[in-house]
């Protein structure tokens, strides 16, 4: 029998989510079953799955069998370049090619590696996500209060998040807003994909992307891209829909061009999408924080090879 006193890491969390994280390897159906049966107690009383926990609450957890997961090696400890850190949050500059979390065939990501490298940290949670292929600014909360405050800002679009994207061709100066609905679906192989659809399409979600030209090259355009809605693969699909895919995009891009660039003198083999700037209100002080992560060296080096 476990008796756990809730600390700052569990404050405000639902009982079911608290237990699911605590009892890794236990099926969710079993977690809900022991809650419904009354075997889980909060301060000696029965509690529902949606009970919100507070600091000092004592949670009694009955013995449960955890599924064997010997094949899952622990995530290797790793720190990432820190752009900003205080007692409430961390902003790191994520490299391209690193997932933000484990799942979908990926054993681990930034969050698992960061937790492993900081075993003393009571609470580390992703505030938002970046695609594995995208580099740049990623926020991690160190307190639940910071997590909820920052996620509320993201949902309300009260943050300024700007990406650098290099696209093929000459982007038209008049094209500053893309307002095209997106539809998420699974391929026959079970891979998650997104496509642009007509307004009114069943299950389509309105998606808005703002585009500004940063620099022109003879065959490419470097864009500053801001999203007003946070859909899966939104920037990638919107730019491809407009006929100017992101350089190096293996899912929605110009595959022949990508292969040519990878084999060429520059050996450019990544997607040129980088979360460059982020502006938000600090979750505790309310101060406006503006962060910037410069383009990665491989992106700057590739741009230097392009004729203007």
N, C-alpha and C positions, 0 to 999 in steps of 0.2 A: 504494500500500500504506500503510495507516494502522497506526501503533504507538501504543497508548494506555496510559498508566500509570494504573491504578485508584487513585482518591482516595477520600476519605470518602464521597462521593456514591454510589459503586458498591460500597462494602464490604458483603459478605454477599449481594449480588444474584446471581441465577442468570445464567449466561452468555447464555442466549437472551433473557431480559428486558433485559439490559444492551444487547445488540445491537439489539433491536427499538426501544428508545428512542433509541439512537444513530443508527440508519439509518432515520429517519422517511421514509416514502414507499416503502420497499422492502417488497414483500409478505412476510408471515411465512413462507410456504412457501419462499421463496428464502433467507431467513435460516437456516432449519433445514437447507436443502440444503447451504449452504456450511459449516455446522458439521459435518454428517455426512461431508462430503467430506474434512475435515481441513484445509481452507484457512484456517480460523480457528485460531490457535494461542494458548495461554496459557503464558507463560514458555517459549516455543519448542517446547512439546509439544502434541499433540492434546488436545482437551478435549470432554467431552460437554455437551449442552445444559443439563443440570442442575448443572453445575460451579458451586460458590459461589466468587465472587471475593473476594480480600482486598486490602487496601491495599498498593500496591507491585507487584502483578501487572502484567505487560506483556501486553496483548492485541493480537495482530496480526490486522488485518482486511483481507481482499482487496478490490480495487476492485469496487464494485457499482454498478449503474445505479439511480439514484433516480427514481421516477416524477415527471413534471412535475405540479406542483400550483399553477400560477400563479394559479388562480382563488381560492385561499385567501389572503386578506389577513392579514397578521400581526395578532395580538391587540393592541389598543391598551393601552399601559401604564396601570395603574390601581392605586392603593393603596386599601385598605378600612379602616374604623375599627378600630384595634387595641385589643383589650381586655387582652391580655397578650402579652409577647414577651421571650424570652431567647435564648441561643445554641442552644437545642434545639427550640423550637417557637414558633409564632405562633397566637394566637386572635383571629379577626376577627369583627366583627358584620356578617354578610352582609345586604345589603338584599334585600327581596322582588323577584322579577322578574329576578334574576341567576342563571344556572346556575352550578354549582360547577366544571364542566369542559365542554369542547366535546364534540360528538357528538350523534347523533339529531337532525340538522337545526340544531344550535347550533354556530356556528363557534368560539366560545371561551367560557370562563367565568372564575371567580375565579382558578383556579390558573394559567391561561395569562396572564392580565393581571398577576398578581402576579410571575410569572417575568419578564415583559417589563419591569416597573418596577424589578426588582432583578437586573439582568444579572450582578452580581457574586456572587450566591448560587449556590453549587455544588449545592445540593440543596433542592428545595421539592416536597413531595408532600402530597396530601390524606390526612388520617387517617381521615376518614369523609365522608359526603355529607349534603346537605340538598336537598330538592326545590327546584326553581327558584322556586316560589311561596312557599316558607317563608323567613322571615327568622331572624336570630339567630346564635348562637355556632357557629363553624366552626373546627376545629383543622387546622393545617398544620404538618407536621414539617420541621425544617431539617437533620435528620440521619437516616440510615437506622436507627440504633439507637433513636432516639426514635419513628420511625414504627412499628417492629415492637413496641416496648414498649407504646405507646398502643393499637395495634390489638389486641394480646393482652388488654388490659384491657377494651376494648369487647366483644370476643368472649366474654369471661368474665362480662360484665355487672357489672364491678367499677367502673363509672363511674356517677355520678348525673346523668342527663340529663333535665331537666324542661322541658316546653313549656307555653306559654300558648295556650289554644284557646278561642275564643268560639263557642259552639254555639247553635243555635236551640232555643227552648222551655225548659222547666224540667227540668233534669237531676235525676233522683231521687237523694236523699241516700244511699239504701241501695245504689246501684250504684257500687261502688268498684273492682271488678275485671272486666275483659272478657277472657275466655279463649275465643276463637273462632278456629278455624283459618282461614288465608287461602290463596287459590290465585291464582297469577299467570298471566295469559294475554295473548294478543294479539288485538286487535279485527280485524275484516275489513280495516281500513285500515292494519293493522300497528302500531297504537298500544298501548303497554304499559298494562294495567289489572290491577286486583286485585279479588277478590270474597271475601266471607265464605262459608264452606261448612260442611257438617256434618263432625263428627269422623269419621275413617275414609275421607274422600274421597281418591281417588287424587291424589297430588302435593300434597296440602294440607300446610301447615306450621303447627304449633302456634304461636299468637301471643298474647302476654299484655300487656295495657295496664292500668295503674293510674290511677285517676281520683279527683281531689279537687276539691270545689267551692271556688273562690276568691272569687267574688262573684256575686250573683244580680241580674238585671234583670227587668223585667216580662215581656219576650218572649225573653230570652236568658240564657245562663249562661256565666260565665267560668270555665274549668277549668284546674287544674294537672294535666298529664298526664305520666306517666313510663312509658317502655317497657321491658319486661323482655326482649323479643325485638326484633330490628331488621329487621323485614320491610318491603319496599317499600310505601309509602303506608299503613303500618299504622294510624297514628292516624286518618287521614282515613276509612279504610274501617270501622274499628271504631266510630267515633262515629256514622257514617251508619247502620251496621247496627243501632245501638241507637235509631235514630229521631231523632237530634239531630246533623245534619250541621254541619260547620264553616262559619261565615259566609264567603261569597266563594269557596268551593271550586268551581272550574269543572268538575271531573271527577266528583265524588261528591256535590255539594251540592244545595241547593234553588235551581234555576236561575231561577225566577220571582222569588224573594226577592233573589237576587244582582243581577238586572237592576234591580229596584226600588230597592235600596240605592245602586247606581251612579248612578241617575238622580235620587235624592233630594237633599235639602239637604246631607247629609253627603258625598255623592259618594264613598262608600267602594267602591273597585274592586279590592281585593286580597284574598287569602285570609288570614283571621285565625288564623294559626298561626305561633308565634314560639319558637325555641329559646332559652329564657330563662336557664336555670341549667345549669352543668356542673361536676361534681366528679370529679377524677382524681388519681392519684399521679404526681408529676413523674417522667419517665422516667429522670432521672439522680440526683436527690437523694432520691427517695422521698417527698418532702414532699407532703402533701395540698393540692391547689390547688382553690379554689372560685371560680368565675367567674360573673358575672351580666351580662346585657345587658338593660337596661330596655326596656319596650315601645316600639316606634317611635312617633314623634309622631302619625302618621296613625291608629294604633290607639288611642292615648290620646285623641285628639280625637274619634274615633267613639264611644268609651265615654262620653265626657262628654255626648253627645247623647241617651243612652239613659235612659228613665225607670226608676226602681227600683221 
